[in-house]
Amino acid sequence: MSSKQKTADYPAGFLDKTIRGDSRFLSRLIVRQLKFSPMSSRRQLFRVLAVGFLLLTAHWSLLTIQAQTPEPADTVRIDTDLVNLSVSVFSRHSSVLKSALEQKDFAVFENGEPQAIQFFASAETPFDLVLLLDLSGSTANKIKLIRTSAKRFVDAVRPGDRIAILTFTEDVELVSRLTLDHEALKTSIDHIEKPRGGTKFWDALRFVLEHIVNQSRAEGRRRAVVVMTDGVDNALPDVFGDGSVTTFAELIEIVRRSDTVVLPIYLDTVKEGRHHGTPLSAYAQAQQQLSELANESGNTVYQARKVEDLNGVYAQVIRDLSTVYSIGYRPANRVRDGSWRAVAVQLIGRPDLVARARRGYYAK
């Protein structure tokens, strides 16, 4: 793969593809086709052929997905039995700078038993970041601010970090696939438009975890999903409109099995949402669910009282991601009985810091 990627060069219009993860789950991926200046007939033919090839590839991939039974991402396999952990390190005092840590600073326990660390990557290792933006409800009227804050998110990441951007309401829209070309990303952000429809948050996050981060997983790159949302899915009780096909219990299980870091940013839309009839109970439940998602991934929920606060929150997320470490260990218990193994990560001799990681895995 080249050191510099660009977003796909599509002709004008939209390509609407349906991606199925299993017989019950349905996510619609609408790939935004950017508008370009007139081109020669030869270039037009080339682009038509290129799009045709992409469609055939997507169709073949869809058949492959349907024909295979997916295995959990964190399953311990015979050929690679390392358990991989993404460990976030936070300072108990936000004003204190966190110095770089080494392998000797960490201790890993499985079901209470100490484990030998076999793999360690420092925080300087590049990340693949997926920015997932909820454009439903009141945020739909603040697209300009959302574009501006998204560009600042792009500016805040390191040069070696690849970024993908998606938005969602009742559908998922791919603004840009994973790329190192941050200037092209900002151009794509300019094409984010005011959406319509309800909110299918659970389907959207599931889609990202099961499809978008596959490239990162195959290339062995660290990955994280930063999702900006109020957490209210139309599937919640007393919320008007059609909700996600995915249940929250299923989403939690997917996050639990994933080795992708999920960082929720809670955007407070209670005041605006009340005008649309969304009950306070739905917001309370949504906030609790965001906390559960963050806990499963070993993180906390970031808070944005209004869209204008996103600039500072994004900067904090990037700072915290700079202190995420990748740790791998080979379990002392080699029995693959499908049982849940509880995992805990501790820091040695650093009472000023706290380590967070996913809470376990299924040994299969």
DATAMO-V132127 format. One record per run of one state. SS is the DSSP state (hx for helix, st for strand, lp for the rest). FROM is the first residue (numbers start at 0). TO is the last residue. If there is no record, write none. Layout:
ss | from | to
SS | FROM | TO
SS | FROM | TO
//
This chain:
ss | from | to
lp | 0 | 11
st | 12 | 18
lp | 19 | 25
st | 26 | 32
lp | 33 | 39
hx | 40 | 66
lp | 67 | 80
st | 81 | 90
lp | 91 | 101
hx | 102 | 104
st | 105 | 109
lp | 110 | 111
st | 112 | 114
lp | 115 | 115
st | 116 | 120
lp | 121 | 125
st | 126 | 133
lp | 134 | 135
hx | 136 | 155
lp | 156 | 160
st | 161 | 167
lp | 168 | 170
st | 171 | 178
lp | 179 | 180
hx | 181 | 188
lp | 189 | 199
hx | 200 | 211
lp | 212 | 212
hx | 213 | 218
lp | 219 | 220
st | 221 | 228
lp | 229 | 246
hx | 247 | 256
lp | 257 | 259
st | 260 | 266
lp | 267 | 268
hx | 269 | 273
lp | 274 | 278
hx | 279 | 295
lp | 296 | 300
st | 301 | 303
lp | 304 | 305
hx | 306 | 320
lp | 321 | 322
st | 323 | 329
lp | 330 | 338
st | 339 | 346
lp | 347 | 351
st | 352 | 355
lp | 356 | 358
st | 359 | 361
lp | 362 | 363
//
